[in-house]
Amino acid sequence: MAFAKKSVSQEDVKASASNYINASGIYDVNILAAFVNTSAEGSSVVDFFLDYAGQEQVMYGNMRVTNKNDAQGEPVENKIGMKLFNHLLVVADLEEVSDPIEGELPIGKAGIDKTVAILEDISDIQIQMRIQIEYSKYLGNISEKRIIREFYRSGDNATASEIVNDAKHGEGFEKDQKYVDNITYKDDLTPDDIARWVAGGRQDGDAAKGGAAKSATKAPSFGGNSKRFAKK
């Protein structure tokens, strides 16, 4: 009895391909939804449920818009994260974003619906993201994160600055080409360290498919007020 037999069917000889974003680069994605994760200390992060080349996936934990609450319990704006979030609003031509509402997205294990705080104004947005992979260590474990560095408008590659200043569209996109393959190694990690970690099955670390590790979160407050979450 044969251990295996050759197959020449199209399905069996087709190359396997994954459309999960797991490398630095610029990706043309459809943001299906944006949602907010808030830690017990009040730090808020905007995450994205998106589609890239037919593969739905979640981009976790890299656009922090508020830091931990101050002594009075009020949120403290994260200027870097909020600036990048504003780039998204400009490129997507969104005037403002309402406070999150309770909703469900199929982002749980095996695609099970999960209740999250959805930013309903950010939906079905075709846009380009520049992603940079970052490796670091926490408590001795290697962590891999996908960091959003910039947004560009699909079609003409315009940046937020080019749109606002009516500058030549696409120049920033072209300048950023020299950065598209950049990878950040923190905590004295080296490419050889990461190669060994990957070869060993990413033990004691976070896989790119799942995104960055998330801190403990609390259920958001879904008020019916007219306060706006953000505006450009």
DRENPA-441892 format. One record per residue: x, y, z of N, C-alpha, C in turn; residue in one letter; residue number from 0. Coordinates in steps of 0.001 Angstrom, whole numbers. Layout:
BEGIN
X	Y	Z	X	Y	Z	X	Y	Z	A	NUM
...
This chain:
BEGIN
851	-1199	0	0	0	0	881	1241	0	M	0
611	2194	-875	1428	3399	-1000	1210	4342	176	A	1
2311	4960	596	2225	5967	1656	1515	7207	1142	F	2
1773	7564	-123	1136	8725	-733	1199	8594	-2244	A	3
269	9234	-2922	239	9263	-4378	190	10700	-4865	K	4
916	10934	-5944	962	12269	-6525	-411	12681	-7037	K	5
-747	13950	-6839	-1977	14521	-7396	-1602	15706	-8270	S	6
-2217	15805	-9419	-1962	16934	-10320	-3202	17815	-10458	V	7
-4156	17676	-9529	-5351	18512	-9573	-4961	19948	-9286	S	8
-5697	20890	-9855	-5398	22305	-9679	-5430	22701	-8205	Q	9
-6372	22155	-7464	-6500	22511	-6056	-5282	22054	-5268	E	10
-4763	20854	-5596	-3654	20304	-4831	-2296	20903	-5195	D	11
-2155	21448	-6397	-867	22027	-6786	-832	23539	-6600	V	12
-1966	24128	-6239	-2012	25573	-6027	-1190	25953	-4813	K	13
-395	27006	-4937	444	27459	-3825	-416	27969	-2685	A	14
-17	27621	-1466	-730	28115	-297	-332	29557	-43	S	15
-1304	30350	359	-1011	31765	614	-1848	32254	1783	A	16
-1227	33062	2613	-1942	33665	3731	-2022	35158	3504	S	17
-3196	35703	3694	-3366	37138	3540	-3433	37847	4884	N	18
-2958	37174	5937	-2811	37868	7209	-1638	38832	7104	Y	19
-1804	40003	7638	-728	40999	7616	281	40623	8695	I	20
1435	40140	8274	2453	39705	9238	3856	40148	8840	N	21
3933	41194	8020	5225	41735	7616	5092	43247	7438	A	22
6196	43955	7588	6179	45397	7349	5846	45667	5891	S	23
5101	46747	5647	4745	47093	4281	3561	48045	4249	G	24
3136	48392	3036	1954	49230	2840	848	48341	2289	I	25
-305	48362	2934	-1397	47459	2606	-2665	48247	2265	Y	26
-3300	47861	1185	-4580	48443	792	-5674	47611	1460	D	27
-6309	48176	2465	-7267	47423	3276	-8635	48097	3263	V	28
-9617	47341	3658	-10954	47883	3896	-11209	47807	5396	N	29
-11319	48966	6046	-11650	48975	7472	-13137	48702	7605	I	30
-13461	47508	8051	-14861	47118	8209	-15474	47779	9436	L	31
-14679	47906	10482	-15168	48536	11720	-13977	48936	12574	A	32
-14188	49947	13397	-13199	50354	14401	-13872	50243	15762	A	33
-13105	49825	16759	-13682	49695	18095	-12646	50071	19135	F	34
-13123	50395	20332	-12267	50931	21382	-12135	49931	22515	V	35
-10898	49668	22920	-10610	48883	24115	-10091	49822	25188	N	36
-10665	49746	26384	-10281	50627	27484	-9800	49801	28664	T	37
-8615	50112	29174	-8060	49373	30304	-8737	49796	31599	S	38
-8495	49045	32648	-9072	49357	33956	-8591	50715	34466	A	39
-7413	51164	33972	-6869	52447	34419	-7316	53595	33515	E	40
-8123	53300	32482	-8662	54356	31631	-7944	54579	30319	G	41
-6870	53827	30062	-6143	53974	28796	-6961	53355	27665	S	42
-7145	54105	26559	-7997	53655	25455	-7191	53471	24177	S	43
-7494	52383	23474	-6831	52048	22219	-7898	51821	21155	V	44
-7686	52363	19960	-8577	52100	18833	-8025	50914	18053	V	45
-8828	49875	17912	-8468	48681	17161	-9307	48615	15888	D	46
-8853	47822	14923	-9548	47748	13643	-9877	46309	13258	F	47
-11112	46111	12808	-11525	44875	12163	-11505	45185	10675	F	48
-10620	44525	9937	-10423	44913	8544	-10337	43708	7616	L	49
-10413	44025	6342	-10288	43016	5293	-9084	43367	4433	D	50
-8179	42402	4304	-7053	42571	3383	-7041	41399	2409	Y	51
-7251	41696	1139	-7224	40680	74	-8143	39511	385	A	52
-9323	39826	924	-10315	38789	1199	-10175	38111	2547	G	53
-9173	38482	3334	-8957	37880	4651	-9353	38862	5743	Q	54
-10407	38549	6483	-10808	39378	7609	-9878	39124	8785	E	55
-9470	40185	9471	-8533	40071	10575	-8647	41298	11468	Q	56
-8040	41204	12640	-8089	42308	13605	-6699	42891	13783	V	57
-6627	44212	13766	-5383	44930	14045	-5509	45483	15459	M	58
-4831	44829	16411	-4991	45159	17824	-3893	46088	18349	Y	59
-4294	46963	19243	-3410	47527	20234	-2319	48489	19833	G	60
-2420	49203	18679	-1302	50062	18346	-1666	51523	18126	N	61
-2933	51915	18340	-3301	53323	18226	-3916	53778	19551	M	62
-3018	54108	20484	-3466	54510	21815	-3850	55984	21781	R	63
-5112	56288	22089	-5588	57670	21996	-5681	58357	23352	V	64
-5756	57580	24433	-5678	58168	25773	-4774	57309	26644	T	65
-4074	57984	27576	-3251	57277	28551	-4079	57007	29808	N	66
-3420	56539	30842	-4127	56283	32093	-4751	57577	32617	K	67
-5867	57438	33317	-6569	58593	33870	-5668	59375	34820	N	68
-5935	60685	34914	-5168	61515	35844	-5699	61345	37265	D	69
-5167	62140	38177	-5541	62018	39595	-7017	62288	39829	A	70
-7640	63067	38933	-9069	63364	39062	-9942	62340	38336	Q	71
-9297	61312	37777	-10057	60272	37078	-10433	60626	35657	G	72
-9829	61697	35115	-10130	62122	33748	-9110	61537	32773	E	73
-9552	61196	31555	-8620	60638	30568	-7575	61657	30137	P	74
-6383	61172	29856	-5277	62015	29406	-4974	61661	27957	V	75
-5059	62644	27073	-4867	62379	25650	-3453	61897	25355	E	76
-3359	60865	24529	-2072	60433	23998	-1865	61165	22683	N	77
-982	62146	22687	-860	63054	21548	-409	62340	20273	K	78
490	61377	20393	977	60668	19213	-139	59830	18591	I	79
-845	59078	19433	-1919	58227	18928	-3074	59034	18371	G	80
-3432	60132	19041	-4543	60943	18564	-4188	61656	17264	M	81
-2919	62020	17103	-2490	62645	15855	-2639	61661	14693	K	82
-2230	60414	14901	-2368	59401	13856	-3843	59126	13569	L	83
-4661	59104	14617	-6093	58902	14434	-6687	60035	13605	F	84
-6205	61256	13828	-6684	62387	13030	-6270	62245	11572	N	85
-5082	61686	11317	-4681	61410	9935	-5718	60514	9255	H	86
-6192	59510	9986	-7224	58627	9441	-8482	59412	9095	L	87
-8909	60310	9984	-10125	61080	9739	-9988	61952	8497	L	88
-8820	62581	8332	-8597	63446	7172	-8578	62628	5888	V	89
-7811	61548	5880	-7692	60730	4675	-9028	60087	4306	V	90
-9809	59696	5311	-11110	59069	5060	-12225	60089	4884	A	91
-11905	61389	5009	-12877	62480	4860	-14021	62352	5856	D	92
-13657	62151	7121	-14629	62087	8205	-14501	63339	9054	L	93
-15589	64083	9202	-15545	65321	9973	-15425	65070	11466	E	94
-16104	64058	11955	-16062	63740	13372	-16531	62314	13583	E	95
-16216	61810	14764	-16570	60438	15122	-17331	60467	16444	V	96
-18490	59855	16453	-19315	59831	17664	-18725	58902	18713	S	97
-19169	59068	19942	-18766	58162	21010	-19121	56727	20638	D	98
-18376	55762	21173	-18641	54352	20849	-20039	53915	21269	P	99
-20575	52964	20518	-21838	52328	20881	-21595	50830	21039	I	100
-22441	50183	21789	-22314	48738	21977	-22719	48006	20705	E	101
-21901	47059	20312	-22207	46272	19119	-21423	44977	19138	G	102
-21666	44139	18149	-20988	42856	18065	-20197	42754	16763	E	103
-19020	42160	16869	-18182	41882	15709	-17724	40427	15793	L	104
-17530	39767	14657	-17114	38348	14662	-15616	38210	14884	P	105
-15130	38649	16038	-13696	38665	16294	-13294	37766	17455	I	106
-14242	37001	17968	-13919	36062	19031	-13279	34809	18467	G	107
-12965	33880	19316	-12356	32617	18891	-13261	31918	17894	K	108
-12685	31462	16785	-13421	30787	15710	-14495	31682	15104	A	109
-14280	32997	15167	-15210	33919	14532	-16488	34169	15288	G	110
-16504	33825	16564	-17706	34052	17381	-17885	35546	17617	I	111
-19139	35999	17611	-19416	37414	17854	-18970	37818	19257	D	112
-18401	39014	19333	-17940	39552	20606	-18474	40962	20762	K	113
-18970	41291	21945	-19492	42624	22204	-18344	43597	22422	T	114
-18349	44676	21662	-17274	45668	21733	-17870	47068	21643	V	115
-17008	48063	21860	-17414	49471	21772	-17067	49978	20369	A	116
-18047	49982	19481	-17829	50273	18066	-17914	51771	17782	I	117
-16981	52258	16972	-17043	53622	16441	-17771	53528	15108	L	118
-19076	53716	15139	-19903	53401	13978	-19636	54301	12769	E	119
-19023	55457	12958	-18737	56342	11830	-17590	55812	10962	D	120
-16782	54922	11535	-15660	54342	10786	-16076	52956	10315	I	121
-16548	52882	9082	-17066	51623	8549	-16923	51605	7037	S	122
-16483	50464	6515	-16345	50261	5070	-15496	51362	4437	D	123
-14298	51549	4972	-13383	52575	4480	-12201	51910	3782	I	124
-12067	52145	2499	-10926	51640	1742	-9767	52617	1909	Q	125
-8654	52127	2401	-7548	53007	2745	-6252	52213	2717	I	126
-5133	52910	2611	-3835	52252	2669	-3179	52527	4014	Q	127
-2616	51480	4612	-1935	51573	5899	-472	51193	5720	M	128
417	51982	6326	1811	51539	6397	2031	50885	7754	R	129
2378	49613	7731	2545	48813	8935	4022	48524	9153	I	130
4453	48659	10393	5824	48285	10740	5797	47246	11856	Q	131
6495	46134	11613	6575	45076	12617	7578	45484	13694	I	132
7204	45239	14940	8062	45582	16075	8189	44385	17010	E	133
9424	44068	17394	9686	42987	18344	10235	43578	19631	Y	134
9729	43074	20744	10206	43529	22042	10088	42381	23031	S	135
10550	42631	24263	10467	41619	25312	9700	42162	26499	K	136
8906	41291	27095	8196	41652	28328	8203	40431	29233	Y	137
8750	40592	30416	8886	39493	31379	9591	38297	30741	L	138
10568	38592	29891	11363	37541	29282	10770	36916	28038	G	139
9539	37305	27687	8882	36740	26516	8942	37705	25333	N	140
9139	37167	24151	9173	37983	22950	7746	38312	22520	I	141
7546	39550	22127	6242	40003	21648	6404	40612	20265	S	142
5473	40323	19380	5466	40873	18029	4243	41760	17865	E	143
4458	43002	17432	3362	43943	17242	3357	44471	15820	K	144
2184	44812	15346	2030	45463	14044	1645	46910	14311	R	145
2560	47819	14046	2372	49226	14374	1952	49997	13122	I	146
853	50739	13216	431	51595	12101	1266	52869	12133	I	147
1968	53149	11030	2808	54340	10944	2146	55480	10185	R	148
1312	55149	9188	701	56202	8385	-478	55661	7603	E	149
-1345	56587	7181	-2475	56282	6305	-2314	57052	5002	F	150
-2763	56436	3898	-2765	57093	2590	-4115	56846	1927	Y	151
-4584	57827	1184	-5865	57686	505	-5723	56731	-677	R	152
-6627	55780	-758	-6610	54865	-1893	-6937	55642	-3165	S	153
-6245	55321	-4221	-6494	55979	-5493	-5385	56928	-5870	G	154
-5077	57904	-4979	-4022	58875	-5306	-2888	58889	-4280	D	155
-2953	58012	-3278	-1879	57865	-2278	-1642	59127	-1442	N	156
-2623	60007	-1355	-2441	61266	-625	-2372	61033	882	A	157
-1494	61800	1539	-1421	61800	2999	-2351	62878	3549	T	158
-2558	62862	4859	-3410	63877	5496	-2853	65277	5247	A	159
-1547	65440	5387	-923	66747	5179	-1128	67237	3753	S	160
-989	66360	2779	-1156	66746	1377	-2595	67154	1078	E	161
-3543	66474	1714	-4954	66788	1504	-5288	68154	2093	I	162
-4853	68393	3323	-5164	69651	4008	-4480	70834	3327	V	163
-3228	70650	2896	-2456	71753	2322	-2557	71831	803	N	164
-3394	70982	227	-3561	70940	-1227	-2205	70828	-1927	D	165
-1330	70003	-1354	-12	69759	-1935	-101	68608	-2940	A	166
988	68375	-3644	1010	67308	-4639	766	65971	-3971	K	167
-268	65277	-4409	-652	64018	-3788	307	62898	-4179	H	168
667	62093	-3191	1489	60920	-3440	2972	61109	-3157	G	169
3412	62333	-2907	4835	62548	-2647	5270	61889	-1337	E	170
4455	62029	-305	4767	61394	974	4804	59886	846	G	171
3880	59348	68	3830	57911	-185	5131	57448	-826	F	172
5605	58187	-1804	6850	57826	-2487	8039	57932	-1543	E	173
8081	58972	-734	9186	59141	212	9208	58008	1241	K	174
8024	57528	1607	7934	56483	2627	8323	55103	2108	D	175
8517	54966	797	8887	53666	248	10185	53134	857	Q	176
11088	54041	1248	12361	53587	1817	12198	53003	3219	K	177
11007	53205	3809	10769	52686	5159	9907	51429	5182	Y	178
9366	51019	4033	8310	49999	4053	8777	48655	4608	V	179
10064	48343	4482	10558	47054	4967	11182	47143	6352	D	180
11132	48323	6962	11765	48488	8276	11109	47603	9334	N	181
11944	47051	10202	11492	46264	11352	12174	46831	12587	I	182
11430	46997	13669	11990	47528	14905	12324	46384	15861	T	183
13558	46378	16344	13995	45394	17339	14320	46131	18625	Y	184
13573	45855	19688	13785	46504	20978	14395	45515	21977	K	185
14809	46056	23105	15296	45244	24229	16441	44325	23825	D	186
17332	44837	22971	18539	44117	22531	18245	42874	21703	D	187
17035	42754	21188	16719	41635	20301	17400	41832	18953	L	188
17712	40724	18279	18354	40762	16972	17533	39936	15983	T	189
17775	40109	14674	17098	39265	13683	17317	37773	13930	P	190
18505	37395	14398	18779	35981	14691	17913	35486	15845	D	191
17716	36346	16863	16835	35970	17982	15423	35672	17481	D	192
14934	36535	16582	13571	36366	16077	13474	35126	15192	I	193
14513	34883	14384	14508	33693	13529	14434	32425	14371	A	194
15173	32384	15470	15131	31210	16353	13770	31096	17032	R	195
13213	32217	17417	11899	32231	18072	10814	31705	17136	W	196
10842	32164	15886	9865	31706	14897	10058	30224	14607	V	197
11318	29797	14435	11604	28391	14152	11158	27492	15303	A	198
11163	28042	16511	10745	27272	17681	9257	27329	17953	G	199
8495	27875	17012	7043	27906	17167	6527	29080	17966	G	200
7337	30153	18071	6932	31364	18789	6541	31073	20238	R	201
7259	30188	20871	6929	29823	22245	7136	30997	23190	Q	202
6238	31095	24165	6289	32154	25175	6279	33543	24563	D	203
5551	33693	23442	5440	35005	22814	4133	35137	22087	G	204
3933	36290	21446	2686	36576	20753	2880	36425	19257	D	205
1993	35676	18604	2070	35510	17153	1491	36727	16453	A	206
1999	37005	15251	1533	38175	14504	62	38083	14171	A	207
-414	36855	13893	-1811	36695	13488	-2758	37250	14536	K	208
-2409	37101	15806	-3286	37573	16861	-3073	39016	17236	G	209
-2002	39613	16740	-1727	41008	17055	-1034	41154	18386	G	210
-1008	42355	18884	-307	42648	20123	-1118	42184	21324	A	211
-398	41856	22396	-1080	41447	23614	-1896	42608	24149	A	212
-3062	42288	24699	-3958	43334	25189	-3974	43317	26704	K	213
-4035	44492	27305	-4169	44578	28746	-5609	44285	29126	S	214
-5818	44048	30417	-7173	43786	30870	-8067	44967	30549	A	215
-9272	44679	30097	-10174	45749	29710	-11441	45702	30553	T	216
-12120	46826	30572	-13387	46888	31276	-14484	47200	30277	K	217
-15709	46892	30634	-16826	47173	29734	-16978	48672	29573	A	218
-17085	49164	28331	-17223	50605	28128	-18596	51092	28564	P	219
-18667	52377	28820	-19945	52982	29166	-20601	53509	27892	S	220
-21801	53035	27579	-22486	53436	26358	-23585	54435	26697	F	221
-23212	55694	26684	-24183	56731	27000	-24944	57180	25784	G	222
-26057	57824	25989	-26861	58322	24874	-26666	59807	24649	G	223
-25534	60349	25116	-25330	61779	24983	-24837	62121	23585	N	224
-24633	63417	23334	-24237	63884	22001	-22754	64203	21926	S	225
-21993	63851	22941	-20561	64105	22945	-19883	63381	21797	K	226
-18916	64028	21157	-18211	63423	20048	-16924	62808	20535	R	227
-16617	61609	20038	-15373	60931	20415	-14167	61691	19870	F	228
-14250	62140	18625	-13154	62894	18001	-13648	63595	16776	A	229
-12930	64631	16351	-13211	65261	15074	-11918	65822	14507	K	230
-11882	65925	13175	-10640	66377	12553	-10542	67890	12601	K	231
